[in-house]
Structures are given as structure tokens and as C-alpha cells.
Amino acid sequence: MTNLTFFGGVGEIGGNKILLEDRDTRLWLDFGLSFGQKGEFYGDFMGPRSKGGIRDLLRMGLIPRLDGIYRDDLVHVPKIDDALRELGIEDTSYWAPQLQSYGDVLKRDGKSWLTGVLLTHAHIDHCGYIPYLDPRVPIYCSEVTLRVMETMDEISWDEFTVVKPWMADRIKRGAFPGKPTIRKGDEVAREFKTFTPGDILKIGGLRVQTFAVDHSILGAVAYLITTSDGKRVLYTGDFRFHGRQAEATKRFQEAVKGLEPDVMISEGTRVDETEPDSEERVQAECTELVSKAKGFVGVDFAWKDLTRFETLREAARAGGKTFAISARTAYLLNKLGRGGEVESDPKVKVYVPRKGSMLYSLGDYTRSKYIAGFSSDWDKGGPDTRHLKDGIRAYQIKADPSRYLVYLSFWDFNELIDLQPPEGGLFVSASSEPYDEEGMIEEERKKAWMRHFKLNPPDHELLHVHASGHVSGVELKAFVREVGPKQIFPVHTEHPELFKGLAGEVHERIELEKAYEI
């Protein structure tokens, strides 16, 4: 018997967490963060308290309440009983385990409960809660996706690929006597099993065929899963037909044409939209805007979106401008073996913001080493200072702003204070969606910056030029009809009702945490 249970991605954009159970095999199809669900309770600088392990997340219903999947240190903070005893705290309820960890179940049963995670790509709404899983849980993903997640760890102190266990075995005495200090112990590498799209995997009793697809991040994959009793489950993940890797999606389409799988789990972000998108159109529009602009030009897009990086690089080149890019994008390019696209191109420069003492000194970047150079490992060969030496700084752009196209995400808007763009400059929001893939854009605040620096005259509104990371409704419906699934579960969509008639059975109202037998 095979079951599918949905813990996220239902009636919302993102948050995919789908559990496939086939006899003794239990496999997550993505394990993502739900922006809408989290945003209902948290926002700005308020979030779940990490020092309490996963207790806040569990109590607020943000992660599945399941035994046998989470890190031991987040369920049972090591040596917390000793710390509480020394502090004279008798009420230990805040620290009482609320479920059994991966290690608890492994010790109890002699085998793990969870077989692994099948990850489609490295957007937070698909991978965001992986840091809470036990590091012994295998993560199956493309090699490119692993490199993206390593970059996320190295520049953001995340724990997607390396776990830093929490411990409470030191008592800090000083300004606040008796205050317990939670410290991070030795790092533990998470278990990854990478593949090249096209490979066929054996995961427990499942056969998994992998397909490269185009999306607004490199490394995206769709899966065809054959269960132990021969049932076929097609999981599309997120995909589109209009990016620079569109041929990959077309090959996927040809491979599954007429497949008639027992189940199809399909994204439907834009199922309500009838007009296909075009990356060529984005490049043409941005080229025209950049070429006509006489003064300062800024641009925003997701730093992991290398398709949009390439599009804007070409627009900058056509407009005779140097592209000042984020150090995060440069770091990712280098991680993927493409650092030469920055180092060898005089028309691409890494923008170096002021940090720390605000003097562009090496010590200002010890907590953000990726800004200084391509390597954040300063223990081997000393600090990498290539960006500090060869990058571009605000005062250089300020001296002649018409020579540059400058990357500025919302979180970089403080740089406008140093850049001092002349009145009448241009700012283009070129994210792959009108909202960021990794959270809602602070639209009103961005407009306030536009008004203050008199960008985008005369009304100082945001100028959006974008193509989505997702397939349009007309293309999606044609794709589903070609595949011919017996039943379809629409996820990653606010309009599941628009899938009606596309399969023998359409689950328009999926119930969360209900096991669907297939």
C-alpha cells in the first residue's frame, strides 16, 4: 500500500512538504517553509526562538509533528537537565521533549523511520526546513542544488549542509550571573546523495527517474517515482518553458508524454494566467531601459537566479555599462565553477559595500568573508581579497553613475546613501516574480526609497520587468493533458479548482495531514 500525506503546499504558493509512504520506505518530496503560514505569526525581525530547539515551531504548527525525523539536539538539548539543576529551576516543562527524535526512534527500533528527502530545488519554500532534520537523513538532490545550498550555508550561517549542534553544558557567569549559554558544538556534515539529472535512483523500495527542468534557479529537477507495487507518481516540482534552460523542460515533456501515471503532483503557481512569459522579452525591455538611461541605474533580482544575472549582464553590455553585481551572486558562480565569468570580464564587477568600521578594511569582512573574495575559508592560504582589490565601491560609482548597472536588493538599499544617485535615476525590479521567491518584497518601503532619492520620476513607482519562474496556465494545462494522469494533486497554487477536467480525478481540496491511498 502506498500513501501520500500533504503537510504543506496546499492552497498556497510554496511550502511543499509531501510524505510518500510505500511499505517500509518513507520519503519526503521537498521539505519547505511556508511563507504564508509563518507570516501569519511572524514578520520583520520577529521569528521563532532558535535557542529552544524546535519547540516554538511545533507549538505554532509550522513543522510536522512527527516522531523520528528531527535532530536529537533540537528535541533534547544536550545537558540541559544539568544546567537547569545548577540554576535551581524546578519547572523543566519548557525543555521537555514534545516528540521522539530521529535518534530516539533509531535506538528504539534498531532502524530509522525516515528513508530520506527527495529535493526538487534550493528555494526556501521547498528546502527551508531541512536544517531541522537529523543530519543522518539522506537528502537526494542534483549536484548543482547541493552547491547552491553550500553557498547558502557559507554566506548566511545556515545549516542546510552542515549541522552545528546546540549544547547547554556551559554556564556563563559575568554581567548576568547564572545565565545559561547555549553554545554550538562540533559541526556534523549532513548526508547528501547527489545525482546528475537523467539518472535513475533506487531509494528503499522505490525506483526514481530524474529529469532536469527549467526554473528561476539552477539545478531544478522533476521526478517519476515507481512504487514497490508498480504505481507511478509524477512530481513536477516547479518548472517553466521560457527560461534559458527551456530545452530541458521540453525534453521532460517529451519523456512523460502519454505516460498516464497513477498520480501526478503538479505545481500550479500561474494556472490562472493565460499568457506565456519570455526571458527574451525581459532582456529586450531591460536593454532598452538601460541603454536609454542617462544617469544612475539600479536593478533588483534574486541573487541565486543566474538566468536573470545572464539576462541583465547582456542588457548592461548592450547599454555600454559595467554590471556591478552582488558578492553573493559572484560566490555562487564560483561555487559552480563559473568564477571566470566575473574575473575575466572587465564589464562585470563585484560591488563591495562598507561593513564594520565602514573603511573597506579587511577586518570589516571577517563575518561576511564572501564579500572580500571568492573563498570564505581563510584558514587555507590566508584571506581571499580578490573582490576588495578588483571590485567596485560606492564612491567609484558615485563619481560617474552613468557607467554602471548596479545590483541592489531591498536589503542593500542602505547603499543608496553612499551611492548618492543623482535625481532622476532609474531603478528596475527584475525579480522572477512580482514578489521574491524567498519572501514578500517590502513594496511600500521600496517606494519610500524611490521617493527619497527621486528615482523613477515622475511618480517614483516601482518599475517591474520580469518573467516568472513558473509555467503559465495555458502551457501547464496542455502539459497535463499530454501526460494524462489518472489523478492529480495540485500543489503550490491558490487555484486548485482550475485543474478541474485535466485528469480522471482532481483533488481540488486536499486535506492536510490526511493519508491518501494511491
Secondary structure, 3 states (H helix, E strand, C coil): CEEEEEEECCCCCCCCEEEEEECCEEEEEEECCCHHHHHCCCECCECCCHHHCCHHHHHCCCCCCCCCCECHHHHCCCCHHHHHHHHCCCCCHHHCCCCCCHHHHHHHHCCCCCCEEECCCCCHHHHCCHHHECCCCCEEEEHHHHHHHHHHHHHHCCCCCEECCEEEEEEECCCCCCEEEEEECCCEECCEEEECCCCEEEECCEEEEEEECECCCCCCEEEEEECCCCCEEEECCCCECCCCCHHHHHHHHHHHCCCCCCEEEEECCECCCCCCCCHHHHHHHHHHHHHHCCCCEEEECCCCCHHHHHHHHHHHHHCCCEEEECHHHHHHHHHCCCCHHHHCCCCEEEECCCCCCCCCCHHHHCCCHHHHCCCCCCCCCCCCCHHHHHCECHHHHHHCHHHEEEECCHHHCCHHHHHCCCCCCEEEECCCCCCECCECCCHHHHHHHHHHCCCCCCCCCCEECCCCCCCEHHHHHHHHHHHCCCEEEEECCCCHHHHCCCCCEECCCCCCCCEEEC
